[in-house]
């Protein structure tokens, strides 16, 4: 289950940059006065070869390197955040950084959540057509494809879990793990009821994953037409599982719609989704009545009702706060998602073990940090981004440190033997599927 992960102690040193002078008294950024410098950021590859060399599954250096590089990235993000929050910014720099926040909303956060909502809506439509009397392998394969697409966009949103995802408990509701296999089995054996929909440990992405995938493969049509073959689930029919998948996917869709409209606000384009969110009685504004996009963009503006008292407080939340920030997800990847099953012998804690998507999930979490840093989802630095800001104030060393760190983290995660569940199982000599290993010991 999702837990609060506390940052390991890391010694930080402040970096100073030379402030740009400006006589611009209004709140508009004059690009010439700010001296915007467009440089090419360091970025990761789109694909990495899987490490499936047999001898490497018992070699712990790969997992440790991934953990270490996540901790290095945490350190560099903390330094970058401290550079901004402890420096005396002039009006032009403040106006520029406000545009950085606006860009994050319009160019990263809202598009990511919109695509996530689109993907989950597609998945729901695909699942709605799965009936044991006419189910085909092609339909199952399409559902699995839809699931992985949605999963990618969810994982690439985890650097900005601040706001709606946290305030409305969306994150734990749709992405709790480990899946409580014992509880799910109990409900299947005793019949579905509304109580099943009140426990996050058997909802969301990972319950859907269990139904759609096994051992890294799409489920077979013959199995879903008959009974499950998973240990202790042999009396559970595919019909039961598909009915449950359809029910929880609808709940997942509602929550993803909630994320989109909470950040985007009500628009003519999303009116149908707003109506669904309202019908589900889900909240989607701050206590002050703002969208979460406006709440971030209006940080520190007097009378705006933003929950952020200052611009610097909003930047710290984006980059380095203990929860819902770039640092928070990097810490979770390194010290929980990887370390709990790999270093602490908690084999049940492996995320995405049924689809073998763990390493892809971890990479996408780090890529969510990259997207925040660059202000874009296409690996280029937006004019208004943290990358361009540091380049413009002649602090290229900050960009190099942060960007080389997220590239190294992604590469070292990719270098871990795949699938991750097999790697951890071999390191600890445990079988993930054995009922003795179903319960997580992590808190």
C-alpha positions as CSV (number, residue, x, y, z in Angstrom):
1,X,0.0,0.0,0.0
2,X,1.2,3.5,-0.6
3,X,3.0,4.9,2.4
4,X,4.5,8.2,3.4
5,X,8.2,7.9,2.4
6,X,10.5,10.1,4.4
7,X,13.6,11.5,2.8
8,X,16.9,10.0,3.8
9,X,19.3,12.5,5.3
10,X,21.3,14.2,2.5
11,X,23.8,17.0,3.1
12,X,22.9,19.9,1.0
13,X,25.0,22.9,-0.1
14,X,23.4,26.1,-1.5
15,X,24.4,27.3,-4.9
16,X,24.3,30.9,-5.8
17,X,23.7,32.5,-9.2
18,X,24.2,35.9,-10.5
19,X,20.9,37.8,-10.5
20,X,20.0,39.6,-13.7
21,X,19.4,43.3,-13.4
22,X,16.1,44.7,-14.6
23,X,14.2,48.0,-14.7
24,X,11.0,46.3,-15.8
25,X,8.4,47.4,-13.2
26,X,5.4,45.4,-14.6
27,X,4.7,41.7,-14.2
28,X,5.5,40.8,-17.7
29,X,8.7,39.0,-18.7
30,X,10.7,40.9,-21.3
31,X,12.6,38.1,-23.0
32,X,15.4,40.5,-24.0
33,X,15.9,41.8,-20.5
34,X,15.8,38.4,-19.0
35,X,18.3,37.1,-21.5
36,X,16.6,33.8,-22.1
37,X,19.2,31.3,-23.2
38,X,18.0,28.2,-25.1
39,X,20.3,25.3,-24.7
40,X,19.9,21.6,-25.4
41,X,19.1,19.6,-22.3
42,X,20.6,16.2,-21.5
43,X,17.9,13.6,-22.0
44,X,17.5,9.8,-21.8
45,X,17.0,7.3,-24.5
46,X,13.5,6.2,-25.5
47,X,14.4,2.5,-25.1
48,X,16.9,0.4,-23.3
49,X,17.8,-3.2,-23.9
50,X,16.5,-5.5,-21.2
51,X,19.1,-7.1,-19.0
52,X,18.2,-10.8,-19.0
53,X,21.6,-12.3,-18.6
54,X,21.2,-15.3,-16.3
55,X,24.2,-14.6,-14.1
56,X,23.1,-11.0,-13.4
57,X,20.0,-12.0,-11.5
58,X,22.1,-12.8,-8.4
59,X,24.3,-9.7,-8.8
60,X,23.2,-7.0,-6.4
61,X,25.3,-4.2,-7.9
62,X,22.5,-3.3,-10.4
63,X,19.8,-2.7,-7.8
64,X,22.2,-0.8,-5.6
65,X,23.4,1.4,-8.4
66,X,19.7,2.3,-9.2
67,X,19.1,3.2,-5.6
68,X,22.3,5.3,-5.4
69,X,21.5,7.2,-8.5
70,X,18.0,8.0,-7.3
71,X,19.6,9.4,-4.1
72,X,22.0,11.5,-6.2
73,X,19.1,12.9,-8.2
74,X,17.4,13.8,-4.9
75,X,20.5,15.7,-3.8
76,X,20.7,17.7,-7.0
77,X,17.0,18.6,-7.0
78,X,17.3,19.8,-3.4
79,X,20.2,22.0,-4.4
80,X,18.4,23.4,-7.4
81,X,15.3,24.2,-5.3
82,X,17.5,25.8,-2.6
83,X,19.2,27.9,-5.2
84,X,15.9,29.5,-6.1
85,X,14.2,29.7,-2.7
86,X,17.2,31.2,-0.9
87,X,18.2,33.7,-3.6
88,X,17.0,37.3,-3.9
89,X,15.0,37.3,-7.2
90,X,14.4,40.5,-9.0
91,X,10.9,41.3,-10.5
92,X,11.8,40.0,-14.0
93,X,13.0,36.7,-12.6
94,X,10.0,36.3,-10.4
95,X,7.7,37.0,-13.4
96,X,9.7,34.5,-15.4
97,X,9.4,31.8,-12.7
98,X,5.6,32.4,-12.6
99,X,5.5,31.7,-16.3
100,X,7.5,28.5,-15.5
101,X,4.6,27.4,-13.2
102,X,2.0,28.4,-15.8
103,X,3.8,26.3,-18.4
104,X,4.0,23.3,-16.1
105,X,0.2,23.4,-15.7
106,X,-0.6,24.0,-19.4
107,X,2.2,22.0,-21.0
108,X,2.8,19.1,-18.6
109,X,0.3,18.6,-15.9
110,X,-3.0,19.1,-17.7
111,X,-1.9,17.3,-20.9
112,X,-0.6,14.3,-18.9
113,X,-3.8,14.0,-16.9
114,X,-6.0,14.5,-20.0
115,X,-4.1,11.7,-21.8
116,X,-4.4,9.5,-18.7
117,X,-8.2,10.1,-18.7
118,X,-8.4,9.3,-22.4
119,X,-6.5,6.1,-21.9
120,X,-8.6,4.8,-19.0
121,X,-11.8,5.7,-20.9
122,X,-10.5,3.6,-23.8
123,X,-9.7,0.8,-21.4
124,X,-13.2,0.9,-19.9
125,X,-14.7,0.7,-23.4
126,X,-12.6,-2.3,-24.2
127,X,-13.4,-4.1,-21.0
128,X,-17.1,-3.5,-21.5
129,X,-17.0,-5.7,-24.5
130,X,-15.4,-8.6,-22.8
131,X,-18.0,-11.3,-22.3
132,X,-17.1,-15.0,-21.7
133,X,-19.5,-16.0,-24.4
134,X,-17.8,-14.1,-27.2
135,X,-14.5,-13.0,-25.8
136,X,-11.5,-13.1,-28.2
137,X,-7.8,-13.0,-27.6
138,X,-7.6,-9.8,-29.7
139,X,-10.0,-8.1,-27.2
140,X,-7.8,-9.2,-24.3
141,X,-4.7,-8.0,-26.0
142,X,-6.4,-4.6,-26.7
143,X,-7.3,-4.3,-23.0
144,X,-3.7,-5.0,-22.0
145,X,-2.4,-2.5,-24.5
146,X,-4.9,0.1,-23.2
147,X,-3.8,-0.7,-19.6
148,X,-0.1,-0.2,-20.3
149,X,-0.8,3.1,-22.1
150,X,-2.8,4.4,-19.2
151,X,-0.1,3.1,-16.8
152,X,2.6,5.0,-18.6
153,X,0.7,8.3,-18.2
154,X,-0.1,7.7,-14.6
155,X,3.5,7.0,-13.7
156,X,4.6,10.1,-15.6
157,X,2.3,12.1,-13.4
158,X,3.8,11.1,-10.1
159,X,6.2,14.0,-9.8
160,X,3.2,16.2,-9.4
161,X,1.1,14.3,-6.9
162,X,0.7,17.6,-5.0
163,X,-2.8,19.0,-5.1
164,X,-5.8,17.0,-6.3
165,X,-4.1,13.6,-6.3
166,X,-3.2,14.0,-2.6
167,X,-6.0,16.2,-1.4
168,X,-8.8,13.9,-2.6
169,X,-6.9,10.6,-1.9
170,X,-6.9,9.8,-5.6
171,X,-3.3,8.4,-5.5
172,X,-3.9,5.7,-2.8
173,X,-7.4,4.9,-4.3
174,X,-6.1,4.1,-7.8
175,X,-2.5,3.0,-7.2
176,X,-2.2,1.2,-3.9
177,X,0.1,-1.8,-3.8
178,X,0.8,-4.6,-3.0
179,X,-2.5,-6.0,-4.3
180,X,-4.1,-7.7,-1.3
181,X,-4.4,-11.1,-2.9
182,X,-5.8,-12.8,0.2
183,X,-8.6,-10.2,0.6
184,X,-9.4,-10.3,-3.1
185,X,-9.6,-14.1,-3.0
186,X,-11.9,-13.9,0.0
187,X,-14.3,-11.6,-1.7
188,X,-14.3,-13.7,-4.9
189,X,-15.0,-16.8,-2.8
190,X,-17.9,-15.2,-0.9
191,X,-19.4,-13.1,-3.7
192,X,-18.9,-9.5,-4.8
193,X,-20.5,-6.8,-2.8
194,X,-20.1,-3.0,-2.2
195,X,-17.6,-3.6,0.6
196,X,-15.1,-4.7,-2.1
197,X,-15.1,-1.1,-3.4
198,X,-14.1,0.4,-0.1
199,X,-10.7,-1.1,0.3
200,X,-8.0,0.5,-1.9
201,X,-5.7,-2.6,-1.6
202,X,-8.0,-4.4,-4.1
203,X,-8.8,-1.5,-6.4
204,X,-7.2,0.5,-9.2
205,X,-4.4,-0.3,-11.5
206,X,-3.0,-3.3,-9.7
207,X,-6.2,-5.2,-9.3
208,X,-6.8,-4.7,-13.1
209,X,-3.2,-5.8,-13.7
210,X,-3.8,-9.0,-11.8
211,X,-6.8,-9.8,-13.9
212,X,-5.3,-8.9,-17.3
213,X,-1.7,-10.2,-16.9
214,X,0.2,-13.1,-15.5
215,X,4.0,-13.7,-15.6
216,X,4.4,-10.8,-17.9
217,X,2.0,-12.1,-20.5
218,X,-1.5,-11.1,-21.5
219,X,-4.1,-13.5,-20.0
220,X,-5.2,-16.3,-22.4
221,X,-8.8,-16.4,-23.7
222,X,-9.1,-20.0,-22.7
223,X,-8.4,-19.2,-19.0
224,X,-10.8,-16.3,-18.9
225,X,-13.5,-18.5,-20.4
226,X,-12.9,-21.0,-17.6
227,X,-11.3,-20.8,-14.2
228,X,-8.1,-19.0,-13.0
229,X,-4.9,-21.0,-12.7
230,X,-3.2,-18.7,-10.2
231,X,-2.3,-20.4,-6.9
232,X,-5.4,-20.6,-4.6
233,X,-7.6,-18.9,-7.3
234,X,-8.4,-22.1,-9.1
235,X,-12.1,-22.0,-8.2
236,X,-12.4,-18.4,-9.4
237,X,-14.0,-18.0,-12.8
238,X,-12.9,-15.7,-15.5
239,X,-16.5,-14.4,-15.6
240,X,-16.1,-13.2,-12.0
241,X,-12.8,-11.6,-12.7
242,X,-14.0,-9.8,-15.8
243,X,-17.1,-8.4,-14.0
244,X,-14.9,-7.1,-11.2
245,X,-12.4,-5.6,-13.7
246,X,-15.3,-3.7,-15.4
247,X,-16.6,-2.4,-12.1
248,X,-13.3,-1.1,-10.8
249,X,-12.3,0.3,-14.2
250,X,-15.3,2.6,-14.0
251,X,-14.2,3.8,-10.6
252,X,-10.7,4.3,-12.0
253,X,-12.1,6.4,-14.9
254,X,-14.0,8.6,-12.5
255,X,-10.9,9.4,-10.5
256,X,-8.8,10.1,-13.6
257,X,-11.5,12.4,-14.9
258,X,-11.4,14.1,-11.5
259,X,-7.7,14.7,-11.8
260,X,-8.1,16.3,-15.2
261,X,-10.9,18.7,-14.3
262,X,-9.4,19.5,-11.0
263,X,-6.2,20.8,-12.7
264,X,-7.8,22.2,-15.9
265,X,-10.9,23.7,-14.4
266,X,-14.3,23.6,-16.1
267,X,-14.1,24.2,-19.8
268,X,-16.5,23.6,-22.7
269,X,-14.2,20.9,-24.0
270,X,-14.3,18.9,-20.7
271,X,-17.9,19.5,-19.8
272,X,-18.9,15.9,-20.2
273,X,-16.2,14.8,-17.8
274,X,-17.1,17.6,-15.3
275,X,-20.6,16.3,-15.3
276,X,-19.5,12.8,-14.6
277,X,-17.3,14.0,-11.8
278,X,-20.2,15.9,-10.3
279,X,-22.5,12.9,-10.7
280,X,-20.0,10.8,-8.7
281,X,-20.0,13.5,-6.0
282,X,-16.2,14.0,-6.3
283,X,-14.7,17.3,-5.4
284,X,-12.4,19.1,-7.9
285,X,-11.5,22.5,-6.6
286,X,-9.4,23.8,-3.7
287,X,-11.1,25.1,-0.6
288,X,-10.9,28.5,-2.1
289,X,-12.8,27.5,-5.2
290,X,-9.8,27.5,-7.5
291,X,-8.8,24.9,-10.0
292,X,-5.5,23.3,-9.0
293,X,-3.9,24.8,-12.1
294,X,-4.9,28.4,-11.1
295,X,-3.9,27.6,-7.5
296,X,-0.3,26.9,-8.6
297,X,-0.1,29.6,-11.2
298,X,-1.4,32.3,-8.8
299,X,1.0,31.4,-5.9
300,X,1.7,34.3,-3.8
301,X,-0.6,36.7,-5.6
302,X,-2.5,38.8,-3.1
303,X,-6.3,38.1,-3.1
304,X,-6.0,35.1,-5.4
305,X,-7.0,32.6,-2.7
306,X,-4.0,30.4,-3.7
307,X,-3.0,28.0,-1.0
308,X,0.6,29.0,-1.7
309,X,1.6,32.1,0.3
310,X,4.6,32.8,-1.9
311,X,6.0,32.0,-5.4
312,X,9.0,30.4,-3.7
313,X,6.7,28.1,-1.6
314,X,5.1,26.8,-4.9
315,X,8.5,26.2,-6.4
316,X,9.6,24.3,-3.3
317,X,6.4,22.2,-3.5
318,X,7.1,21.4,-7.2
319,X,10.7,20.5,-6.8
320,X,11.6,19.4,-3.3
321,X,8.8,19.2,-0.6
322,X,8.6,15.9,1.3
323,X,5.3,15.0,-0.4
324,X,3.9,15.4,-3.9
325,X,7.1,16.7,-5.4
326,X,10.0,15.7,-7.7
327,X,12.1,14.8,-4.7
328,X,9.2,12.9,-3.1
329,X,8.7,10.5,-6.1
330,X,12.5,10.1,-6.6
331,X,12.8,9.1,-3.0
332,X,9.9,6.7,-3.2
333,X,11.4,5.0,-6.3
334,X,14.8,4.6,-4.7
335,X,14.0,3.9,-1.0
336,X,10.7,2.1,-1.4
337,X,9.7,0.8,-4.8
338,X,13.2,-0.6,-5.4
339,X,14.7,-0.9,-2.0
340,X,11.8,-2.5,-0.1
341,X,11.8,-5.7,-2.2
342,X,15.4,-5.6,-3.3
343,X,17.3,-4.5,-0.2
344,X,14.8,-5.2,2.6
345,X,13.6,-8.7,1.6
346,X,10.0,-7.6,1.2
347,X,9.2,-9.6,-2.0
348,X,5.5,-8.8,-1.9
349,X,6.2,-5.1,-2.3
350,X,7.2,-5.4,-5.9
351,X,5.1,-3.0,-7.9
352,X,3.6,-4.2,-11.2
353,X,4.7,-7.8,-10.8
354,X,2.0,-9.4,-12.9
355,X,2.6,-7.4,-16.1
356,X,6.4,-7.3,-15.5
357,X,6.1,-3.5,-15.9
358,X,8.1,-2.6,-12.8
359,X,11.2,-1.2,-14.5
360,X,9.0,0.7,-17.0
361,X,7.1,2.2,-14.1
362,X,10.3,3.3,-12.3
363,X,11.7,4.8,-15.4
364,X,8.5,6.7,-16.1
365,X,8.5,8.0,-12.5
366,X,11.9,9.6,-13.2
367,X,10.7,10.8,-16.5
368,X,7.9,12.7,-14.7
369,X,10.7,14.6,-13.0
370,X,12.4,15.2,-16.4
371,X,9.1,16.6,-17.8
372,X,8.7,19.0,-14.8
373,X,12.3,20.2,-15.2
374,X,12.0,20.8,-18.9
375,X,8.4,22.1,-18.9
376,X,7.5,19.7,-21.7
377,X,6.6,16.1,-22.4
378,X,8.8,15.8,-25.5
379,X,12.3,15.9,-24.0
380,X,12.8,19.5,-25.2
381,X,13.2,22.5,-22.9
382,X,10.3,24.9,-23.1
383,X,11.1,28.6,-23.2
384,X,9.7,28.9,-19.7
385,X,11.3,26.0,-17.8
386,X,13.6,25.4,-14.9
387,X,16.3,24.4,-17.5
388,X,16.0,27.7,-19.3
389,X,15.9,29.6,-16.1
390,X,19.2,28.3,-14.9
391,X,20.8,28.6,-18.3
392,X,19.7,32.3,-18.4
393,X,21.2,33.1,-15.0
394,X,24.5,31.5,-15.9
395,X,24.1,28.5,-13.7
396,X,24.6,25.8,-16.3
397,X,26.2,23.6,-13.7
398,X,22.8,23.2,-12.1
399,X,21.3,22.0,-15.3
400,X,24.2,19.6,-15.9
401,X,23.9,18.2,-12.3
402,X,20.2,17.7,-12.4
403,X,19.9,16.4,-16.0
404,X,22.9,14.0,-15.8
405,X,21.4,12.7,-12.5
406,X,18.0,11.9,-14.0
407,X,19.6,10.3,-17.1
408,X,21.9,8.2,-14.9
409,X,18.9,7.2,-12.7
410,X,16.9,6.1,-15.7
411,X,19.8,4.2,-17.2
412,X,20.7,2.4,-14.0
413,X,17.0,1.4,-13.4
414,X,17.0,0.1,-17.0
415,X,20.2,-1.9,-16.3
416,X,18.6,-3.9,-13.5
417,X,17.8,-7.5,-14.5
418,X,14.3,-7.8,-15.9
419,X,11.7,-8.6,-14.9
420,X,12.3,-6.9,-11.5
421,X,10.1,-9.4,-9.7
422,X,12.4,-12.2,-10.9
423,X,15.5,-10.2,-9.9
424,X,14.3,-9.8,-6.3
425,X,13.0,-13.4,-6.1
426,X,16.4,-14.7,-7.1
427,X,18.3,-12.3,-4.8
428,X,16.3,-13.5,-1.8
429,X,15.5,-17.0,-2.9
430,X,11.7,-16.5,-2.7
431,X,8.8,-17.2,-4.9
432,X,6.6,-14.2,-5.3
433,X,3.5,-16.3,-6.1
434,X,3.9,-18.5,-3.0
435,X,1.0,-17.6,-0.6
436,X,3.6,-17.4,2.2
437,X,5.0,-14.3,0.4
438,X,1.7,-12.6,-0.3
439,X,1.8,-10.1,2.5
440,X,4.0,-7.1,2.6
441,X,6.0,-6.3,5.7
442,X,6.6,-2.7,4.7
443,X,4.8,0.1,6.6
